[in-house]
Amino acid sequence: MENTVLPPQHPSHVSEKGLRELDRPWLGTLIAHAVGTDYRFGCAGETRGTDCTPSRDEEIMKIKHLGAVAAVALLAACSNQAATTSTAGTAATASSIVPGSQEDLVANVGDRVFFDFNKSGLRADAKGTLDKQATWLAKYASVNVQIAGNCDERGTEEYNLALGQRRANAAASYLKAKGVAAARMSTISYGKDRPTAQGSTEEAWAQNRNAITSVK
């Protein structure tokens, strides 16, 4: 019996070119979207009538590149949104301060002056703050204030109460000299009972030697 010779069998009847043609559907496919921009696969060869189907390595490289571009665009959008939100929040906080209030005094003038250890004399920086307080009080003539003198933790209770009162009086006298009516001011001393900074350090003690002006 004659043997029939069959033609060689191929695992696929699709040519390499055919396989490449089958890959074409991915061209123009959307792979990312950021800040109103679509990122799609494309090929400059389409406008020249040439075969622009990339190799598999080229596909992978293009995907990685466009993915990185999309990620950068998304990060930029998030950063811009966060900055806008922060600015809006700051503006809203500033606009919520009531003119002539304690918050206004603290934010725009300064509500306290500081003293050297065991002293009640006003320093140059304290006079600068009190000058601004006097101008602010002249602007808001219906506002009355209380000035509280405070001390650091060193010394006896009795001594610090007296020292705190001298500090409060010094600030009130300066404001009176700048035109603030005495009837609009009251003074009190808390001695060392109301520290504004905790701790037994020079920095904490310096913060606690003060006279604080509060709207009443």
Secondary structure as UniProt FT lines:
FT   HELIX           16..22
FT   HELIX           24..26
FT   TURN            27..28
FT   STRAND          30..34
FT   TURN            35..36
FT   STRAND          37..40
FT   HELIX           44..47
FT   TURN            48..49
FT   HELIX           56..95
FT   TURN            99..100
FT   HELIX           102..108
FT   STRAND          112..114
FT   TURN            117..118
FT   HELIX           124..139
FT   TURN            141..142
FT   STRAND          145..150
FT   HELIX           157..177
FT   TURN            178..179
FT   HELIX           182..184
FT   STRAND          185..191
FT   HELIX           202..208
FT   STRAND          210..215
//
